[in-house]
Amino acid sequence: MTTYAIIDIAGKQLWVEPKRYYSVNKINVEIGKKIALQRILLLSKLGEKIKIGQPFLNGISINATILRHFLAPKIIVYKMQPKKKTRRKRGHRQHLTSFLINDF
């Protein structure tokens, strides 16, 4: 197995590995800024025992770099009532943030 962790970020739980890119709901941090993720639920390093938090691990942080803020592809919501002239078409684009996990 490789080194991995399960973290809680932006209301979601992610399985993360070092040197990989991830996208989550928008985080209000400037592009290029480094952040330390403190809410770690599980940590597994190669050759060590798995550490499980209750609910989070203390004294451990994961370093990440904010890469960009962007919009997800558009989702179309179309509601129609048959035999009536009621039609509603709405679109939504979620704001996302992409980040890189540097190291554990």
DSSP file (Angstrom, degrees, kcal/mol; ACC not computed):
  #  RESIDUE AA STRUCTURE BP1 BP2  ACC     N-H-->O    O-->H-N    N-H-->O    O-->H-N    TCO  KAPPA ALPHA  PHI   PSI    X-CA   Y-CA   Z-CA
    1    1 A M              0   0    0      0, 0.0     2,-0.1     0, 0.0    46,-0.1   0.000 360.0 360.0 360.0 157.4    0.0    0.0    0.0
    2    2 A T        -     0   0    0      1,-0.1     2,-0.4    44,-0.1    42,-0.0  -0.394 360.0 -78.6 -98.3-179.5    1.0    3.6   -0.5
    3    3 A T        +     0   0    0     -2,-0.1     2,-0.3    42,-0.1    42,-0.2  -0.695  63.8 152.3 -81.5 130.4    0.8    6.5    1.9
    4    4 A Y  E     -A   44   0A   0     40,-2.4    40,-2.8    -2,-0.4     2,-0.3  -0.966  24.4-163.2-152.2 166.7   -2.7    7.9    2.1
    5    5 A A  E     -AB  43  16A   0     11,-2.3    11,-3.2    -2,-0.3     2,-0.5  -0.980  19.0-133.2-148.4 157.5   -5.1    9.8    4.4
    6    6 A I  E     -AB  42  15A   0     36,-2.2    35,-2.8    -2,-0.3    36,-1.5  -0.980  34.8-178.2-114.0 121.9   -8.7   10.5    4.8
    7    7 A I  E     -AB  40  14A   0      7,-2.5     7,-2.3    -2,-0.5     2,-0.6  -0.778  28.3-131.0-120.1 161.4   -9.4   14.2    5.5
    8    8 A D  E     + B   0  13A   0     31,-2.5     2,-0.4    -2,-0.3    31,-0.3  -0.960  40.3 157.5-111.9 114.2  -12.4   16.4    6.1
    9    9 A I  E >   - B   0  12A   0      3,-2.8     3,-1.9    -2,-0.6    16,-0.2  -0.996  61.6  -7.6-143.2 133.4  -12.4   19.5    3.9
   10   10 A A  T 3  S-     0   0    0     -2,-0.4    15,-0.3     1,-0.3     3,-0.1   0.829 128.0 -53.8  53.3  37.8  -15.2   21.8    2.8
   11   11 A G  T 3  S+     0   0    0      1,-0.2     2,-0.3    13,-0.1    -1,-0.3   0.557 120.6  95.8  79.6   7.3  -17.8   19.6    4.2
   12   12 A K  E <   -B    9   0A   0     -3,-1.9    -3,-2.8    13,-0.1     2,-0.5  -0.909  69.0-129.0-128.1 156.2  -16.6   16.5    2.4
   13   13 A Q  E     -B    8   0A   0     -2,-0.3     2,-0.4    -5,-0.2    -5,-0.2  -0.925  30.2-171.1-105.3 128.5  -14.4   13.5    3.3
   14   14 A L  E     -B    7   0A   0     -7,-2.3    -7,-2.5    -2,-0.5     2,-0.7  -0.928  26.1-136.8-122.9 143.0  -11.6   12.8    0.8
   15   15 A W  E     -B    6   0A   0     -2,-0.4     2,-0.3    -9,-0.2    -9,-0.2  -0.892  39.8-173.8 -89.7 115.6   -9.1   10.0    0.4
   16   16 A V  E     -B    5   0A   0    -11,-3.2   -11,-2.3    -2,-0.7     5,-0.0  -0.862  18.6-169.9-121.1 151.2   -5.8   11.9   -0.4
   17   17 A E    >   -     0   0    0     -2,-0.3     3,-0.9   -13,-0.2    84,-0.3  -0.938  38.6 -88.1-130.9 153.9   -2.3   10.8   -1.4
   18   18 A P  T 3  S+     0   0    0      0, 0.0    84,-0.2     0, 0.0    85,-0.1  -0.278 107.4  17.6 -63.3 148.8    0.8   13.0   -1.7
   19   19 A K  T 3  S+     0   0    0     82,-2.5     2,-0.3     1,-0.2    83,-0.1   0.756  98.8 120.3  63.2  29.9    1.6   14.8   -5.0
   20   20 A R    <   -     0   0    0     -3,-0.9    81,-2.2    81,-0.4     2,-0.3  -0.896  59.0-124.8-123.3 155.8   -2.0   14.5   -6.3
   21   21 A Y  E     +D  100   0B   0     -2,-0.3     2,-0.3    79,-0.2    79,-0.2  -0.751  27.4 179.7-100.1 143.7   -4.6   17.1   -7.3
   22   22 A Y  E     -D   99   0B   0     77,-2.5    77,-2.7    -2,-0.3     2,-0.4  -0.971  16.2-147.7-140.7 154.6   -8.1   17.4   -5.8
   23   23 A S  E     +D   98   0B   0     -2,-0.3     2,-0.3    75,-0.2    75,-0.2  -0.988  23.7 161.8-125.8 134.7  -11.1   19.6   -6.3
   24   24 A V  E     -D   97   0B   0     73,-2.3    73,-2.7    -2,-0.4     3,-0.2  -0.837  50.0 -60.3-137.7 174.4  -13.6   20.5   -3.5
   25   25 A N  E    S-D   96   0B   0    -15,-0.3    71,-0.3    -2,-0.3    -1,-0.1  -0.225  84.0 -66.1 -55.1 152.7  -16.3   23.2   -2.9
   26   26 A K        -     0   0    0     69,-1.7     2,-0.4    70,-0.1    -1,-0.2  -0.093  48.0-161.1 -54.2 133.5  -14.8   26.7   -2.9
   27   27 A I        -     0   0    0     -3,-0.2     2,-2.2     2,-0.1    -1,-0.1  -0.966  23.3-126.8-111.9 129.8  -12.4   27.5   -0.1
   28   28 A N        +     0   0    0     -2,-0.4     2,-0.3    69,-0.0    -2,-0.0  -0.476  67.3 119.0 -81.5  73.8  -11.8   31.3    0.5
   29   29 A V        -     0   0    0     -2,-2.2    -2,-0.1     4,-0.0     3,-0.1  -0.983  68.3-100.9-135.4 144.9   -8.0   31.3    0.3
   30   30 A E    >   -     0   0    0     -2,-0.3     3,-1.4     1,-0.1    36,-0.2  -0.270  44.5 -96.1 -65.9 151.2   -5.8   33.1   -2.2
   31   31 A I  T 3  S+     0   0    0      1,-0.2    36,-0.2    34,-0.1    -1,-0.1  -0.447 109.3  21.7 -66.9 137.6   -4.3   31.2   -5.2
   32   32 A G  T 3  S+     0   0    0     34,-2.5    -1,-0.2     1,-0.3     2,-0.2   0.282  91.5 130.5  88.6  -9.7   -0.7   30.0   -4.5
   33   33 A K    <   -     0   0    0     -3,-1.4    33,-2.3    32,-0.1     2,-0.4  -0.531  55.6-128.8 -79.6 143.3   -1.1   30.1   -0.8
   34   34 A K  E     -E   65   0B   0     31,-0.2     2,-0.3    -2,-0.2    31,-0.2  -0.744  26.3-169.5 -91.8 138.0   -0.1   27.1    1.3
   35   35 A I  E     -E   64   0B   0     29,-3.1    29,-2.7    -2,-0.4     2,-0.6  -0.909  18.5-136.0-125.7 154.7   -2.5   25.7    3.8
   36   36 A A  E     -E   63   0B   0     -2,-0.3     2,-0.6    27,-0.2    27,-0.2  -0.954  16.7-146.5-110.8 119.4   -2.3   23.1    6.6
   37   37 A L  E     +E   62   0B   0     25,-3.5    25,-1.9    -2,-0.6   -28,-0.1  -0.769  22.3 172.7 -88.6 118.2   -5.1   20.7    6.8
   38   38 A Q        +     0   0    0     -2,-0.6     2,-1.7    23,-0.2    22,-0.2   0.675  54.4  86.9 -99.3 -21.9   -5.8   19.7   10.4
   39   39 A R        +     0   0    0    -31,-0.3   -31,-2.5    17,-0.1     2,-0.5  -0.559  55.6 161.9 -88.0  79.3   -9.0   17.7   10.2
   40   40 A I  E     -A    7   0A   0     -2,-1.7    17,-2.4    17,-0.4   -33,-0.2  -0.878  20.0-179.5-104.4 123.4   -7.5   14.2    9.5
   41   41 A L  E    S+     0   0A   0    -35,-2.8    12,-2.8    -2,-0.5     2,-0.3   0.821  71.0   7.3 -89.3 -35.5   -9.7   11.2   10.1
   42   42 A L  E     -AC   6  52A   0    -36,-1.5   -36,-2.2    10,-0.2     2,-0.4  -0.996  59.6-167.5-150.3 143.2   -7.2    8.4    9.2
   43   43 A L  E     -AC   5  51A   0      8,-2.5     8,-3.0    -2,-0.3     2,-0.4  -0.994   4.8-179.8-137.7 129.3   -3.5    8.3    8.3
   44   44 A S  E     -A    4   0A   0    -40,-2.8   -40,-2.4    -2,-0.4     2,-0.3  -0.970   5.5-175.3-131.2 116.6   -1.7    5.3    6.8
   45   45 A K    >   -     0   0    0     -2,-0.4     3,-2.1     4,-0.4     2,-0.1  -0.841  40.3 -91.0-109.4 150.1    2.1    5.5    6.0
   46   46 A L  T 3  S+     0   0    0     -2,-0.3     3,-0.1     1,-0.3   -44,-0.1  -0.372 111.8   8.4 -59.9 124.3    4.1    2.8    4.3
   47   47 A G  T 3  S+     0   0    0      1,-0.3     2,-0.3    -2,-0.1    -1,-0.3   0.487 113.1  94.6  83.5   4.1    5.5    0.5    6.9
   48   48 A E  S <  S-     0   0    0     -3,-2.1    -1,-0.3     1,-0.0     2,-0.1  -0.794  81.1 -93.2-121.6 166.3    3.6    1.9    9.8
   49   49 A K        -     0   0    0     -2,-0.3    -4,-0.4    -3,-0.1     2,-0.3  -0.432  47.8 -99.5 -73.9 153.2    0.4    1.1   11.6
   50   50 A I        -     0   0    0     -6,-0.1     2,-0.5    -2,-0.1    -6,-0.2  -0.575  34.1-146.4 -73.5 132.4   -2.8    2.8   10.5
   51   51 A K  E     -C   43   0A   0     -8,-3.0    -8,-2.5    -2,-0.3     2,-0.5  -0.900  13.2-167.5-104.2 126.3   -3.8    5.7   12.8
   52   52 A I  E     -C   42   0A   0     -2,-0.5   -10,-0.2   -10,-0.2     2,-0.1  -0.956  11.7-140.4-116.7 128.7   -7.5    6.3   13.2
   53   53 A G        -     0   0    0    -12,-2.8     4,-0.2    -2,-0.5     3,-0.1  -0.411  14.6-124.0 -84.6 162.0   -8.8    9.5   14.9
   54   54 A Q  S    S-     0   0    0      2,-1.0     2,-0.1    -2,-0.1   -13,-0.1  -0.578 102.0 -38.1-132.9  71.9  -11.6    9.8   17.3
   55   55 A P  S    S+     0   0    0      0, 0.0    -2,-0.3     0, 0.0     2,-0.3  -0.982 142.2  11.3 -90.3 -20.2  -12.9   11.8   15.4
   56   56 A F  S    S-     0   0    0     -4,-0.1    -2,-1.0    -3,-0.1     2,-0.4  -0.829  73.0-112.0-119.9 157.9   -9.6   13.6   14.3
   57   57 A L        -     0   0    0    -17,-2.4     3,-0.5    -2,-0.3   -17,-0.4  -0.702  32.9-136.5 -84.3 135.7   -5.9   12.9   14.8
   58   58 A N  S    S+     0   0    0     -2,-0.4     3,-0.1     1,-0.2   -19,-0.0  -0.705  78.1  14.6 -93.7 144.1   -4.1   15.4   17.0
   59   59 A G  S    S+     0   0    0     -2,-0.3     2,-0.4     1,-0.2    -1,-0.2   0.567  99.4 106.1  76.7   9.6   -0.7   16.9   16.2
   60   60 A I        +     0   0    0     -3,-0.5     2,-0.3   -22,-0.2   -20,-0.2  -0.971  41.9 176.0-123.2 136.7   -0.7   15.8   12.6
   61   61 A S        -     0   0    0     -2,-0.4     2,-0.5    43,-0.3   -23,-0.2  -0.971  21.7-141.4-137.5 156.0   -1.2   18.1    9.6
   62   62 A I  E     -E   37   0B   0    -25,-1.9   -25,-3.5    -2,-0.3     2,-0.4  -0.968  20.1-137.4-116.5 129.1   -1.2   17.8    5.8
   63   63 A N  E     +EF  36 103B   0     40,-2.1    39,-2.5    -2,-0.5    40,-0.9  -0.715  28.4 171.9 -90.9 135.0    0.4   20.6    3.7
   64   64 A A  E     -EF  35 101B   0    -29,-2.7   -29,-3.1    -2,-0.4     2,-0.4  -0.953  24.1-140.0-139.3 157.2   -1.5   21.6    0.5
   65   65 A T  E     -EF  34 100B   0     35,-2.3    35,-2.4    -2,-0.3     2,-0.4  -0.979  21.2-126.8-120.7 130.9   -1.2   24.4   -2.0
   66   66 A I  E     + F   0  99B   0    -33,-2.3   -34,-2.5    -2,-0.4    33,-0.2  -0.635  28.9 177.8 -75.9 125.9   -4.2   26.2   -3.6
   67   67 A L  E     -     0   0B   0     31,-2.9     2,-0.3    -2,-0.4    32,-0.2   0.874  52.3 -26.3 -98.3 -48.0   -3.9   26.0   -7.4
   68   68 A R  E     - F   0  98B   0     30,-1.3    30,-2.9   -37,-0.1     2,-0.4  -0.994  42.2-128.9-164.1 160.0   -7.0   27.7   -8.8
   69   69 A H  E     + F   0  97B   0     -2,-0.3     2,-0.3    28,-0.2    28,-0.2  -0.953  42.7 154.7-111.2 136.9  -10.6   28.6   -8.3
   70   70 A F  E     - F   0  96B   0     26,-2.3    26,-3.3    -2,-0.4     2,-0.4  -0.933  41.1-101.0-153.7 173.9  -13.0   27.6  -11.1
   71   71 A L  E     - F   0  95B   0     -2,-0.3    24,-0.2    24,-0.2     3,-0.1  -0.856  32.8-127.0-105.2 138.8  -16.6   26.8  -12.1
   72   72 A A        -     0   0    0     22,-2.8     3,-0.1    -2,-0.4    -1,-0.0  -0.288  47.1 -73.9 -72.2 165.4  -17.8   23.2  -12.5
   73   73 A P        -     0   0    0      0, 0.0    21,-0.4     0, 0.0    -1,-0.2  -0.270  63.7 -90.8 -58.9 150.8  -19.6   22.3  -15.8
   74   74 A K        -     0   0    0     19,-0.1     2,-0.5    -3,-0.1    19,-0.2  -0.395  34.6-152.6 -70.2 137.5  -23.1   23.6  -16.0
   75   75 A I  E     -G   92   0C   0     17,-2.6    17,-1.7    -2,-0.1     2,-0.5  -0.950  10.2-146.6-109.4 127.7  -26.0   21.4  -14.7
   76   76 A I  E     -G   91   0C   0     -2,-0.5     2,-0.6    15,-0.2    15,-0.2  -0.826   9.0-165.6 -98.3 129.0  -29.4   22.0  -16.3
   77   77 A V  E     -G   90   0C   0     13,-3.5    13,-3.0    -2,-0.5     2,-0.5  -0.967  10.6-177.7-113.5 117.3  -32.5   21.6  -14.2
   78   78 A Y  E     -G   89   0C   0     -2,-0.6     2,-0.4    11,-0.2    11,-0.2  -0.964   3.9-176.2-122.2 119.4  -35.7   21.4  -16.3
   79   79 A K  E     +G   88   0C   0      9,-3.0     9,-2.9    -2,-0.5     2,-0.4  -0.945   8.0 171.3-116.2 135.4  -39.1   21.1  -14.8
   80   80 A M  E     -G   87   0C   0     -2,-0.4     7,-0.2     7,-0.2     5,-0.1  -1.000  24.9-148.8-144.1 139.2  -42.2   20.6  -16.8
   81   81 A Q  E > > -G   86   0C   0      5,-2.1     3,-1.3    -2,-0.4     5,-0.5  -0.944  31.0-124.5-106.5 121.0  -45.8   19.9  -16.0
   82   82 A P  T 3 5S+     0   0    0      0, 0.0     3,-0.1     0, 0.0    -2,-0.0  -0.273  89.7  16.3 -64.9 150.5  -47.5   17.9  -18.8
   83   83 A K  T 3 5S+     0   0    0      1,-0.2     2,-0.3     2,-0.0     0, 0.0   0.555 114.3  85.2  64.9  11.1  -50.7   19.3  -20.4
   84   84 A K  T < 5S-     0   0    0     -3,-1.3    -1,-0.2     2,-0.2    -3,-0.1  -0.796  86.6-118.5-126.4 171.9  -50.0   22.7  -18.9
   85   85 A K  T   5S+     0   0    0     -2,-0.3     2,-0.7    -3,-0.1    -2,-0.0  -0.146  72.2 124.5-103.4  38.8  -47.9   25.6  -20.2
   86   86 A T  E   < +G   81   0C   0     -5,-0.5    -5,-2.1     2,-0.0     2,-0.4  -0.878  26.4 151.7-104.6 112.8  -45.6   25.4  -17.2
   87   87 A R  E     -G   80   0C   0     -2,-0.7     2,-0.4    -7,-0.2    -7,-0.2  -0.999  18.0-175.2-139.3 138.8  -41.9   24.9  -18.0
   88   88 A R  E     -G   79   0C   0     -9,-2.9    -9,-3.0    -2,-0.4     2,-0.5  -0.982   1.4-175.4-137.8 124.9  -38.9   26.0  -16.0
   89   89 A K  E     +G   78   0C   0     -2,-0.4     2,-0.3   -11,-0.2   -11,-0.2  -0.978  12.3 169.8-123.1 120.5  -35.3   25.7  -17.1
   90   90 A R  E     -G   77   0C   0    -13,-3.0   -13,-3.5    -2,-0.5     2,-0.3  -0.928  16.8-153.3-127.9 151.9  -32.5   26.7  -14.8
   91   91 A G  E     -G   76   0C   0     -2,-0.3     2,-0.3   -15,-0.2   -15,-0.2  -0.906   7.8-169.0-122.8 155.1  -28.8   26.2  -14.8
   92   92 A H  E     -G   75   0C   0    -17,-1.7   -17,-2.6    -2,-0.3     2,-0.4  -0.994   8.5-169.8-145.4 136.1  -26.2   26.0  -12.0
   93   93 A R        -     0   0    0     -2,-0.3     2,-0.2   -19,-0.2   -19,-0.1  -0.983  21.5-139.6-126.3 120.0  -22.4   26.1  -11.9
   94   94 A Q        -     0   0    0     -2,-0.4   -22,-2.8   -21,-0.4     2,-0.4  -0.551  16.1-123.6 -79.5 138.7  -20.8   25.2   -8.6
   95   95 A H  E     - F   0  71B   0     -2,-0.2   -69,-1.7   -24,-0.2     2,-0.3  -0.712  38.4-176.6 -80.3 128.3  -17.7   27.2   -7.5
   96   96 A L  E     -DF  25  70B   0    -26,-3.3   -26,-2.3    -2,-0.4     2,-0.4  -0.851  21.1-147.0-126.3 160.2  -14.8   24.8   -6.9
   97   97 A T  E     -DF  24  69B   0    -73,-2.7   -73,-2.3    -2,-0.3     2,-0.4  -0.996  10.9-151.9-126.6 134.0  -11.2   25.1   -5.6
   98   98 A S  E     +DF  23  68B   0    -30,-2.9   -31,-2.9    -2,-0.4   -30,-1.3  -0.876  21.0 174.3-105.1 137.1   -8.3   22.9   -6.9
   99   99 A F  E     -DF  22  66B   0    -77,-2.7   -77,-2.5    -2,-0.4     2,-0.4  -0.959  25.4-133.1-141.8 160.1   -5.4   22.1   -4.6
  100  100 A L  E     -DF  21  65B   0    -35,-2.4   -35,-2.3    -2,-0.3     2,-0.7  -0.942  18.9-133.0-114.3 130.8   -2.3   19.9   -4.5
  101  101 A I  E     - F   0  64B   0    -81,-2.2   -82,-2.5    -2,-0.4   -81,-0.4  -0.758  24.8-177.3 -81.9 117.2   -1.3   17.8   -1.5
  102  102 A N  E     -     0   0B   0    -39,-2.5     2,-0.3    -2,-0.7    -1,-0.2   0.969  53.3 -37.0 -81.5 -60.1    2.4   18.5   -0.9
  103  103 A D  E       F   0  63B   0    -40,-0.9   -40,-2.1   -85,-0.1    -1,-0.3  -0.972 360.0 360.0-159.7 169.3    3.3   16.2    2.0
  104  104 A F              0   0    0     -2,-0.3   -43,-0.3   -42,-0.2    -1,-0.0   0.375 360.0 360.0-102.3 360.0    2.1   14.6    5.2
